[in-house]
Amino acid sequence: MGTVFIGTGMAAFGKAVASEYVVGSARSMHAAEDLLRRATAPDGADLAMPRAMVVMAHADDETIALGARIGRFHEAHFIHVTDGAPRNEEDSRTHGFSFLADYRQAREFELTEMFARAGLDRVSRNCLNHPDQEASLNLVEITRELIRHIKHHEPEVIFTHPYEGGHPDHDACAFAVHHAVGLHRAEGGRRPLILEASFYNAGPREGGSSMFLDVAMTMPSVTYDLSPADRKRKHALLACFATQRATLKEFSNDREQYRIAPMYDFTRPPHQGRVHYDHYPWGMTSERFCELATRAEIRFNEGNGAV
């Protein structure tokens, strides 16, 4: 298994940002990089795992992101923001379910099977049960819920999605995590380090899955090339999600990549041109997402979104 670290480029966004927003309670970029290494170390590594929270949009996202090393996360807390079952029932009917509730139950069963196969059948986890494809409509509520979980679990690191326009629920998770961490810090709490796993996007460097969108400031990142044993283990976990088999075929099973999250302006699209979900009938456009993000930030700034 290979590991490649990329330079920081911290001068691009100033000492004040580097000292708190990006590195969190790690206090320094060196300490933040140490958390990144320890949090993403492969199974069997002799490195102390930091207290971790994993916030993902859908059941299977955690396996896409962490499948080759998820066995180290037995002390982590997992949060899935959506129920994985769009209310328009197109997905459920496509997969042969006459009733939406049955499809929702099947998605939960698949996740439970994956955790059991990974040896995490007793892992701490919650589902916020927002409808699939509708997380963007509930940005303030999701942020509030995450603040409560951060207060209770006190993670050192939070894994989540990058803001890249891949899926509206992914972007909603990124928004909620970043704002929950910021609001928690404003209330006097410790700021966890936000880590991202690569998923997919429609940026200029689009090359399928497992590639980050380029951002203005290069962040510390790590790439793990998966060994044959890693790929076999991850494939077995992904196979638990039988209803998502066609979608999961699009993801690379050769590497897992992570980085320290950069600062984002959620009131602007993540890149020029149409984002990935602008091409799909998922009930959300990048323009509308940015409008919703702007409204949510106004509520937070006015104190109406506070817990």
C-alpha positions in Angstrom: 0.0 0.0 0.0 1.6 3.3 -1.1 1.2 6.7 0.6 1.8 10.1 -1.0 1.6 13.4 0.9 1.1 16.6 -1.0 2.5 20.1 0.0 0.4 22.5 2.0 0.5 25.8 0.2 -0.6 27.5 3.4 0.7 31.0 2.4 -2.2 31.3 0.0 -4.8 31.8 2.7 -3.2 33.6 5.6 -2.0 32.9 9.2 -5.4 33.5 10.9 -7.1 30.9 8.7 -4.2 28.4 9.1 -4.2 28.9 12.9 -7.8 27.9 13.5 -10.2 27.3 10.7 -8.2 24.7 8.8 -6.2 23.0 11.5 -8.9 23.1 14.2 -7.9 22.3 17.8 -4.7 20.7 16.4 -3.1 24.2 16.8 -0.6 23.7 14.0 -0.4 22.3 10.5 2.2 19.8 11.7 -0.2 18.5 14.4 -3.1 18.5 11.9 -1.0 16.4 9.4 -0.3 14.0 12.3 -4.1 13.7 12.9 -4.6 13.1 9.1 -2.0 10.3 9.1 -3.3 8.6 12.2 -7.0 8.9 11.2 -6.4 7.4 7.7 -3.8 4.8 8.6 -4.4 1.3 7.1 -5.8 -1.6 9.1 -3.2 -3.0 11.3 -1.2 0.1 11.6 0.5 0.8 14.9 -0.8 4.3 15.2 -3.3 5.6 17.7 -6.7 6.3 16.1 -8.0 9.7 17.0 -11.6 10.1 18.2 -13.5 10.2 15.0 -17.0 11.0 13.7 -18.0 10.1 10.1 -20.8 12.2 8.5 -22.0 10.9 5.2 -25.0 11.5 3.0 -26.0 7.9 2.2 -25.5 4.4 3.3 -22.5 3.1 1.2 -20.7 6.5 1.2 -18.8 5.4 4.3 -17.6 2.3 2.5 -16.7 4.2 -0.7 -14.7 6.5 1.5 -13.1 4.3 4.1 -13.8 0.7 3.1 -10.1 -0.5 3.1 -9.5 0.9 6.6 -13.0 0.9 8.2 -12.0 -1.8 10.6 -10.0 0.8 12.6 -13.2 2.8 13.2 -14.8 0.6 15.9 -14.7 3.5 18.4 -16.0 6.1 15.9 -19.5 7.5 15.6 -21.2 7.3 12.2 -23.9 9.6 11.1 -25.9 9.2 7.9 -27.8 12.3 7.0 -30.4 10.7 4.6 -32.4 7.6 4.6 -31.1 6.7 1.1 -34.7 6.5 -0.4 -35.8 9.4 -2.6 -39.5 10.2 -2.0 -40.2 10.4 -5.8 -39.9 6.5 -5.7 -38.0 6.4 -8.9 -35.1 4.6 -7.3 -37.3 2.2 -5.3 -39.3 1.2 -8.3 -36.2 0.8 -10.4 -34.9 -1.7 -7.8 -38.1 -3.6 -7.8 -39.8 -2.3 -4.6 -43.5 -1.6 -4.7 -43.4 0.5 -1.5 -40.9 3.2 -0.5 -40.8 2.0 3.1 -39.6 -1.4 1.9 -36.8 0.2 -0.1 -35.8 2.4 2.9 -35.7 -0.8 5.1 -33.6 -2.6 2.5 -31.1 0.2 2.5 -30.8 0.1 6.3 -30.4 -3.7 6.2 -27.5 -3.4 3.7 -25.7 -0.9 6.0 -26.2 -3.2 9.0 -24.8 -6.1 7.0 -21.8 -4.1 5.9 -21.0 -3.1 9.5 -21.3 -6.7 10.7 -19.0 -7.9 7.9 -16.5 -5.3 8.8 -16.6 -6.3 12.5 -18.3 -3.1 13.5 -21.7 -4.6 14.4 -21.7 -2.7 17.7 -20.4 0.6 16.3 -22.1 3.8 17.5 -24.3 5.3 14.7 -27.3 7.4 13.9 -29.4 8.2 10.9 -30.9 11.7 10.7 -33.5 10.3 8.3 -33.8 13.2 6.0 -35.2 12.1 2.6 -32.6 11.2 0.0 -32.0 14.1 -2.4 -33.5 16.6 0.1 -30.7 17.3 2.5 -30.2 20.7 0.9 -33.7 21.7 1.9 -32.7 21.2 5.6 -29.3 22.8 6.0 -30.1 24.6 9.3 -31.8 21.6 10.8 -28.9 19.2 9.9 -26.3 21.7 11.2 -28.2 21.9 14.5 -28.3 18.1 14.8 -24.6 17.8 14.1 -23.7 20.3 16.7 -25.5 18.2 19.3 -23.6 15.1 18.2 -20.3 17.0 18.3 -21.0 18.2 21.8 -21.8 14.6 22.9 -19.0 12.7 21.2 -16.2 15.4 21.2 -14.4 14.1 18.0 -10.9 15.1 17.2 -11.6 14.6 13.5 -14.7 14.5 11.4 -14.7 12.7 8.0 -17.2 14.0 5.4 -17.7 14.9 1.8 -15.9 17.7 -0.1 -17.9 20.6 -1.5 -17.6 19.6 -5.2 -21.1 19.5 -6.8 -21.1 15.8 -7.1 -24.4 15.1 -5.4 -26.6 17.7 -3.6 -26.7 15.6 -0.4 -22.9 15.5 -0.4 -22.7 19.3 -0.7 -25.3 19.6 2.1 -23.2 17.4 4.4 -20.1 19.5 3.7 -22.1 22.7 4.5 -23.6 21.3 7.7 -20.3 19.9 9.0 -18.3 23.1 8.3 -21.0 25.3 9.9 -21.6 22.9 12.8 -17.9 22.9 13.6 -17.8 26.7 13.4 -20.8 27.3 15.5 -19.6 24.8 18.1 -16.3 26.7 18.3 -18.2 30.0 18.6 -20.0 28.5 21.7 -16.6 27.7 23.3 -16.2 24.1 22.2 -13.1 22.6 20.6 -13.0 22.6 16.8 -12.5 19.2 15.3 -10.3 18.8 12.3 -12.4 18.3 9.2 -11.1 15.6 6.8 -12.5 14.8 3.4 -12.6 11.7 1.3 -12.7 11.9 -2.5 -15.9 11.1 -4.3 -16.8 12.5 -7.7 -17.3 15.8 -9.5 -17.6 17.5 -12.9 -14.5 19.7 -12.6 -11.9 20.3 -15.2 -9.8 17.3 -14.0 -12.8 15.0 -13.9 -11.5 11.4 -14.2 -14.2 9.3 -12.7 -14.2 8.7 -9.0 -11.6 9.1 -6.3 -10.2 12.4 -7.5 -10.5 15.7 -5.6 -11.6 18.9 -7.4 -8.7 21.3 -7.5 -9.1 24.1 -5.0 -7.4 27.5 -4.8 -5.3 26.4 -1.8 -3.5 23.1 -1.9 -4.3 21.2 1.3 -2.3 18.4 2.9 -3.6 15.1 1.5 -2.7 11.5 1.5 -3.4 8.8 -1.1 -3.4 5.1 -0.4 -2.9 2.7 -3.3 -4.9 -0.4 -2.3 -3.2 -3.8 -2.3 -5.0 -6.8 -3.7 -6.0 -7.8 -0.2 -7.4 -4.3 0.4 -9.4 -4.3 -2.8 -10.8 -7.7 -2.0 -11.9 -6.6 1.5 -13.4 -3.4 0.2 -15.2 -5.2 -2.6 -16.7 -7.6 -0.1 -18.1 -4.7 1.9 -19.4 -2.8 -1.1 -21.2 -6.1 -2.2 -23.4 -5.7 0.8 -25.2 -2.8 -1.0 -27.0 -4.9 -3.5 -29.5 -2.2 -4.5 -26.6 0.1 -5.4 -24.6 -2.3 -7.4 -24.9 -0.4 -10.7 -23.9 2.9 -9.1 -21.0 1.4 -7.2 -19.5 0.0 -10.4 -18.5 3.6 -11.3 -16.2 4.0 -8.4 -12.5 3.2 -8.4 -11.4 0.4 -6.1 -7.7 1.1 -6.6 -7.1 3.9 -4.1 -8.5 5.9 -1.2 -7.6 9.6 -0.9 -8.1 12.0 1.9 -7.2 15.6 2.7 -7.6 18.3 5.3 -10.7 20.3 4.3 -10.1 23.7 2.8 -12.3 26.8 3.4 -15.3 26.9 1.2 -17.7 29.6 0.0 -21.0 27.7 -0.1 -22.8 30.7 -1.6 -20.9 30.1 -4.8 -20.7 27.0 -7.0 -17.6 24.9 -6.4 -16.3 25.3 -9.9 -17.2 27.1 -13.1 -19.8 25.6 -15.4 -22.4 23.1 -14.6 -21.7 20.9 -11.6 -22.3 17.1 -11.7 -25.8 17.2 -10.3 -26.9 19.9 -12.7 -27.1 17.1 -15.3 -29.5 14.9 -13.3 -33.1 15.2 -12.2 -32.2 15.0 -8.5 -34.5 17.9 -7.4 -31.6 20.4 -6.9 -29.4 22.7 -9.0 -26.2 24.3 -8.0 -27.8 27.7 -8.3 -30.6 26.8 -6.0 -28.2 25.1 -3.5 -26.2 28.4 -3.3 -29.4 30.3 -2.7 -30.3 27.9 0.1 -26.8 28.1 1.6 -27.0 31.9 1.6 -30.3 31.8 3.4 -29.0 29.4 6.0 -25.9 31.5 6.6 -28.1 34.6 7.1 -30.1 32.7 9.7 -26.9 31.7 11.5 -25.6 35.2 11.4 -28.8 36.6 12.8 -28.9 34.0 15.5 -32.0 32.3 14.2 -30.2 29.0 13.4 -28.5 28.7 16.8 -29.1 25.7 19.0 
